[in-house]
Amino acid sequence: MLVLTRKSGEGIRIGDDIRLVVVEVRENHVKLGIEAPHSCPVHREEIYLRIQEENMKAAGLPSEVAENLKGLGKK
């Protein structure tokens, strides 16, 4: 994992198409702005994990295969 320090208003580039900007820092909250192409979905992690779980259920994967696939995303 790459860890960077940024101040409010400063940004980070990921490749040529994705830009993250620190919009606001307040107490223990950081507000981020994300500019990404429409072809690159952006989700909060808990929403992304829920989508993945629902996709696995819809695909009818056996539970042990689904659990192994979940573990791959955490590495």
Backbone as ProteinMPNN parsed JSONL, in Angstrom:
{"seq_chain_A": "MLVLTRKSGEGIRIGDDIRLVVVEVRENHVKLGIEAPHSCPVHREEIYLRIQEENMKAAGLPSEVAENLKGLGKK", "coords_chain_A": {"N_chain_A": [[0.853, -1.18, 0.0], [0.597, 2.147, -0.862], [1.228, 5.062, 0.892], [0.325, 8.369, 1.192], [0.794, 11.802, 2.056], [-1.378, 14.494, 2.092], [-2.597, 17.823, 1.801], [-5.55, 19.838, 2.356], [-7.131, 20.553, -0.679], [-5.03, 19.639, -2.198], [-3.946, 17.126, -4.55], [-3.983, 13.787, -5.988], [-2.814, 11.736, -8.573], [-3.878, 8.958, -10.456], [-2.687, 7.045, -12.803], [-3.477, 8.312, -16.076], [-6.093, 9.074, -16.069], [-7.485, 9.259, -13.638], [-8.195, 11.258, -10.868], [-7.693, 12.244, -7.57], [-8.755, 14.376, -5.02], [-8.178, 16.092, -2.03], [-10.76, 17.404, -0.426], [-11.765, 18.389, 1.959], [-10.74, 18.464, 5.37], [-11.643, 17.455, 8.505], [-11.721, 17.119, 11.902], [-11.994, 13.776, 12.486], [-12.617, 13.119, 9.89], [-12.27, 12.86, 6.38], [-12.877, 14.443, 3.386], [-13.138, 13.452, 0.122], [-12.641, 14.238, -3.295], [-13.344, 12.763, -6.395], [-12.3, 12.316, -9.622], [-13.055, 10.517, -12.371], [-13.162, 8.47, -15.324], [-16.356, 7.65, -16.83], [-16.424, 5.006, -17.43], [-15.087, 3.77, -15.433], [-16.045, 2.485, -12.592], [-16.794, 3.912, -9.394], [-16.931, 3.273, -6.025], [-17.894, 3.336, -2.55], [-16.1, 1.308, -0.229], [-17.646, -0.558, 1.312], [-20.007, -0.695, -0.149], [-19.068, -1.67, -2.592], [-18.199, -4.247, -1.78], [-20.654, -5.365, -1.064], [-21.94, -5.39, -3.556], [-20.28, -7.219, -4.898], [-20.801, -9.526, -3.383], [-23.542, -9.914, -3.9], [-23.377, -10.372, -6.65], [-22.004, -12.813, -6.672], [-23.865, -14.45, -5.414], [-25.927, -14.338, -7.31], [-24.682, -15.61, -9.41], [-24.696, -18.151, -8.564], [-22.624, -19.518, -7.291], [-20.853, -22.07, -5.488], [-20.634, -21.93, -1.9], [-18.021, -22.2, -0.773], [-16.336, -21.548, -2.901], [-17.113, -18.914, -3.382], [-16.282, -17.727, -0.968], [-13.493, -18.048, -1.162], [-12.997, -16.403, -3.371], [-13.702, -13.919, -2.305], [-11.637, -13.5, -0.486], [-9.509, -12.991, -2.191], [-9.761, -10.316, -2.995], [-8.847, -8.881, -0.813], [-6.146, -8.816, -0.64]], "CA_chain_A": [[0.0, 0.0, 0.0], [1.281, 3.429, -0.909], [0.608, 6.031, 1.792], [0.753, 9.722, 0.861], [0.252, 12.883, 2.868], [-1.889, 15.592, 1.272], [-3.356, 18.853, 2.509], [-6.79, 20.209, 1.695], [-6.916, 21.177, -1.982], [-4.002, 18.926, -2.938], [-4.489, 15.956, -5.213], [-3.202, 12.605, -6.349], [-3.185, 11.189, -9.877], [-3.716, 7.529, -10.69], [-2.666, 6.966, -14.257], [-3.801, 9.567, -16.763], [-7.534, 9.329, -16.079], [-8.13, 9.341, -12.326], [-7.651, 12.305, -10.001], [-8.282, 12.344, -6.242], [-8.447, 15.66, -4.401], [-8.646, 16.256, -0.657], [-11.662, 18.555, -0.45], [-11.913, 18.942, 3.304], [-10.291, 17.652, 6.497], [-12.289, 17.967, 9.711], [-11.627, 16.146, 12.989], [-11.563, 12.467, 12.0], [-13.224, 12.89, 8.579], [-11.623, 13.422, 5.198], [-13.778, 14.454, 2.242], [-12.361, 13.312, -1.102], [-13.269, 14.402, -4.6], [-12.768, 11.795, -7.321], [-12.614, 12.492, -11.043], [-12.702, 9.293, -13.081], [-14.029, 8.259, -16.48], [-17.592, 6.929, -16.532], [-16.171, 3.573, -17.612], [-14.398, 3.287, -14.232], [-16.96, 2.684, -11.466], [-16.215, 4.325, -8.113], [-17.866, 2.945, -4.95], [-17.354, 3.154, -1.21], [-15.712, -0.097, -0.116], [-18.727, -1.41, 1.804], [-20.945, -0.88, -1.257], [-18.382, -2.553, -3.538], [-18.245, -5.613, -1.242], [-22.043, -5.827, -1.16], [-22.179, -5.69, -4.973], [-19.581, -8.465, -5.19], [-21.536, -10.608, -2.722], [-24.778, -10.133, -4.66], [-23.004, -10.976, -7.93], [-21.673, -14.218, -6.421], [-25.132, -15.153, -5.16], [-26.643, -14.425, -8.58], [-23.978, -16.562, -10.261], [-24.938, -19.466, -8.008], [-21.368, -20.168, -6.931], [-20.831, -22.744, -4.183], [-20.186, -21.001, -0.86], [-16.563, -22.235, -0.57], [-15.715, -20.809, -4.007], [-17.398, -17.501, -3.13], [-15.414, -17.279, 0.128], [-12.128, -17.938, -1.702], [-12.934, -15.216, -4.231], [-13.733, -12.744, -1.427], [-10.297, -13.354, 0.075], [-8.599, -12.45, -3.201], [-9.883, -8.869, -3.032], [-8.289, -8.268, 0.387], [-4.678, -8.879, -0.686]], "C_chain_A": [[0.892, 1.234, 0.0], [0.527, 4.399, 0.004], [1.201, 7.399, 1.489], [0.117, 10.719, 1.821], [-0.153, 14.019, 1.942], [-2.634, 16.567, 2.171], [-4.631, 19.135, 1.729], [-6.482, 20.964, 0.406], [-5.858, 20.475, -2.827], [-4.58, 17.624, -3.498], [-3.473, 14.861, -5.451], [-3.716, 12.148, -7.711], [-2.942, 9.698, -9.893], [-3.823, 7.337, -12.192], [-2.968, 8.32, -14.855], [-5.238, 10.0, -16.534], [-8.181, 9.564, -14.724], [-7.412, 10.364, -11.456], [-8.424, 12.299, -8.688], [-7.831, 13.656, -5.631], [-8.99, 15.652, -2.976], [-9.463, 17.55, -0.63], [-11.73, 19.222, 0.915], [-11.38, 17.949, 4.333], [-10.887, 18.272, 7.752], [-12.31, 16.865, 10.755], [-11.149, 14.806, 12.442], [-12.211, 12.097, 10.661], [-12.396, 13.551, 7.487], [-12.624, 13.331, 4.061], [-12.919, 14.458, 0.987], [-13.233, 13.601, -2.313], [-12.574, 13.46, -5.563], [-13.254, 12.109, -8.725], [-12.125, 11.247, -11.762], [-13.619, 9.162, -14.297], [-15.275, 7.46, -16.092], [-17.408, 5.422, -16.662], [-15.484, 2.952, -16.396], [-15.309, 3.519, -13.021], [-16.209, 3.036, -10.176], [-17.279, 4.087, -7.039], [-17.151, 3.045, -3.607], [-17.094, 1.663, -1.037], [-16.851, -1.001, 0.338], [-19.78, -1.665, 0.722], [-20.355, -1.839, -2.285], [-18.463, -4.009, -3.069], [-19.655, -6.191, -1.314], [-22.395, -6.196, -2.604], [-21.527, -7.018, -5.34], [-20.319, -9.664, -4.597], [-22.809, -10.946, -3.492], [-24.483, -10.778, -6.014], [-22.685, -12.46, -7.761], [-22.93, -15.039, -6.164], [-25.885, -15.364, -6.466], [-26.001, -15.447, -9.514], [-24.17, -17.985, -9.762], [-23.666, -20.223, -7.672], [-21.504, -20.909, -5.604], [-20.195, -21.827, -3.142], [-18.677, -21.02, -0.66], [-15.827, -21.503, -1.685], [-15.915, -19.315, -3.791], [-16.491, -16.957, -2.039], [-13.972, -17.123, -0.339], [-11.991, -16.709, -2.579], [-12.945, -13.938, -3.407], [-12.338, -12.463, -0.879], [-9.315, -12.776, -0.906], [-8.625, -10.93, -3.232], [-9.222, -8.16, -1.867], [-6.776, -8.263, 0.385], [-4.09, -7.661, -1.311]], "O_chain_A": [[1.834, 1.331, 0.787], [-0.691, 4.535, -0.112], [2.419, 7.578, 1.52], [-0.979, 10.489, 2.333], [0.636, 14.457, 1.105], [-3.226, 16.175, 3.176], [-4.771, 18.718, 0.579], [-5.677, 21.896, 0.397], [-5.791, 20.687, -4.038], [-5.568, 17.094, -2.988], [-2.285, 14.994, -5.157], [-4.92, 12.173, -7.965], [-1.918, 9.223, -9.401], [-4.901, 7.449, -12.776], [-2.746, 9.353, -14.224], [-5.581, 11.158, -16.773], [-9.32, 10.025, -14.663], [-6.188, 10.341, -11.323], [-9.654, 12.344, -8.684], [-6.655, 14.012, -5.713], [-10.13, 15.25, -2.745], [-8.923, 18.645, -0.791], [-11.751, 20.448, 1.024], [-11.55, 16.739, 4.183], [-10.675, 19.451, 8.038], [-12.861, 15.791, 10.515], [-10.012, 14.704, 11.98], [-12.341, 10.918, 10.332], [-11.889, 14.661, 7.655], [-13.166, 12.258, 3.796], [-12.08, 15.339, 0.797], [-14.412, 13.251, -2.346], [-11.347, 13.362, -5.557], [-14.456, 12.162, -8.988], [-10.93, 10.952, -11.767], [-14.732, 9.688, -14.294], [-15.247, 6.684, -15.137], [-18.158, 4.65, -16.066], [-15.319, 1.733, -16.337], [-15.345, 4.624, -12.48], [-15.125, 2.515, -9.913], [-18.384, 4.623, -7.121], [-15.936, 2.858, -3.534], [-17.789, 0.84, -1.632], [-17.011, -2.1, -0.193], [-20.378, -2.74, 0.685], [-21.052, -2.718, -2.792], [-18.76, -4.902, -3.863], [-19.827, -7.377, -1.594], [-23.068, -7.198, -2.845], [-22.139, -7.85, -6.011], [-20.444, -10.701, -5.249], [-23.12, -12.117, -3.709], [-25.243, -11.629, -6.477], [-23.052, -13.274, -8.609], [-23.053, -16.171, -6.63], [-26.422, -16.445, -6.707], [-26.689, -16.078, -10.316], [-23.837, -18.934, -10.472], [-23.637, -21.45, -7.762], [-22.189, -20.438, -4.696], [-19.313, -21.034, -3.47], [-18.088, -19.97, -0.402], [-14.788, -20.893, -1.433], [-14.988, -18.531, -3.995], [-15.978, -15.845, -2.163], [-13.298, -16.168, 0.047], [-10.962, -16.035, -2.533], [-12.272, -12.97, -3.762], [-11.912, -11.31, -0.82], [-8.358, -12.12, -0.492], [-7.59, -10.311, -3.476], [-9.049, -6.942, -1.918], [-6.168, -7.752, 1.326], [-2.869, -7.555, -1.427]]}, "name": "protein", "num_of_chains": 1, "seq": "MLVLTRKSGEGIRIGDDIRLVVVEVRENHVKLGIEAPHSCPVHREEIYLRIQEENMKAAGLPSEVAENLKGLGKK"}
